[in-house]
């Protein structure tokens, strides 16, 4: 997808490969926009032709809800609340990973994204129907 819509549909994970970003409204329902940059030291997106994964977990520590969940195989898997100490340690670990990424020898460039050639299967019912629609649209524009 070339641009993230101003208004996000609830329950839809918007993925922009050109901008290496995934965006969604917080799944707790609080309405906050969650932006996950796809980089070697932040989040990674996996897509197997049927389902998506976002890793690592999403901890919305800056939001009042402080929700914590994983996106695995097109589903939300809720995780436990973190203490202030765990949040601080996680942020410190993330900062170290980012610093290490920019000070280490560069890895070879990743291959360019190539949309699947096979027809996309019918979208699943419910929550991820919008995602499939967005992925099909995104894949036809590439």
N, C-alpha and C positions, 0 to 999 in steps of 0.2 A: 504494500500500500504506500502511496506517495505522500499522504498527509494523514495525520490523526484527526478525526472529527472533533469539532469544538464540544459537542455534546456526545458523551459516551453512553452506549446502550449497556444496561446492567447485565452482568454475566457474560460479557464478550471480551475476549482478549484480543486486542488490536496489535498486529505485528507489522512492523515496517522493516524489511530487509535493507533497503537503501540507507535508512537512518540507524540501523542496528539497534532498534528499540522495540520494546513491548510495553503496551499501556493498557490499563483497565481501571475500572472503579473498584475501590476496596471491596472485597467480597463479604465483609461483615455487614455491608449495607450502609455504612456511615456517609457514603457519597464522596469521599476523598479520592482524588486521582492518583493512581500508583504508576510511576514511570520506572521501568527496569531497563537500564542500558545494557545491551548485549556486548560484553567485552570479555577478554580472557581473564580479567581479575574481578569482574562483577558477576552478572548472570549469564548463563548459557541456555540456549534454546535448542531443543531436539524435536525433530519431526520425523516420524517413520512412515509417512504416507497415510496414516490413519489418525494419529494422536500426537499431541504436543506435550512436552515437559519443559518446565522452567526450573533451573537449578542454580544456586541453592534455594533454600526456603525464602519466603518473603516475610520480613519482619517490619511491620509498619510502626517502628518505635517513635517516630516523630508525630504520629497521629494520636489524638486522645484515645482511640479504640485500642491501640497497640496490638492489633490483630497479627497473627503469625500463622502462616499456612504454606503449603507446597502446591504447585500445579503439576499433577502427574497424570498422564494419559487422559487428558481432557477433563480431569476432575480436581476438585479442591480437597486437599487433605489437611485438616486443621491440626495445628501443633500447639504445644503448651506455651503459656506466657513466660517471658524471660524476666529475670530480676534485673535491677539497675546494673549490678555488677556483670551479669552475663551480657547485657547490651553493650556496656563499655568495652568488655573484652572482645566482643564480636566486631565492634567498630575499629578497635586497635588492630585486630587480625586483618580486617579488610584494607586498612591503610597500609599495613606491611606488604600485603599482596600487591597492591597498586604500586608501591615504591619499588618492589622487587621486579615487577613487570617492566617498569621504565628504566631500570638500571641494568637489567640482564641483556645478554646478546639477543638480538631479534630472531624470532622463529621465522621459518619460511612462510611466505604469504599463504593464507588459506585459499583453497580453490573457490572460484566464483560460484555463487548460488545458481543452480540450474533447476528450474521447476520440473516436477515429475512429468514424464511423457505420457504415462498411462492415464486413462480417464480417472477423475476423482470420484470416489464412491459416494453414494447418497449420504448427505450429512446425518449425523445421529440426531435423535429426537431430543428436544429440550435445550438445556443450558448451552451446548456447544454448537447449536445450529447456526448461530450468527458467526461464530469463528470460522466454520467451514465456508460459509458464504464469503467472508472476507478473504480467506486463504485462496479460494478459487478466483476471486477478482484480482487479488494481488498476483497470483501466478500467471493470469492471462495478460497482465500489463508488463511483465518482465521481458 
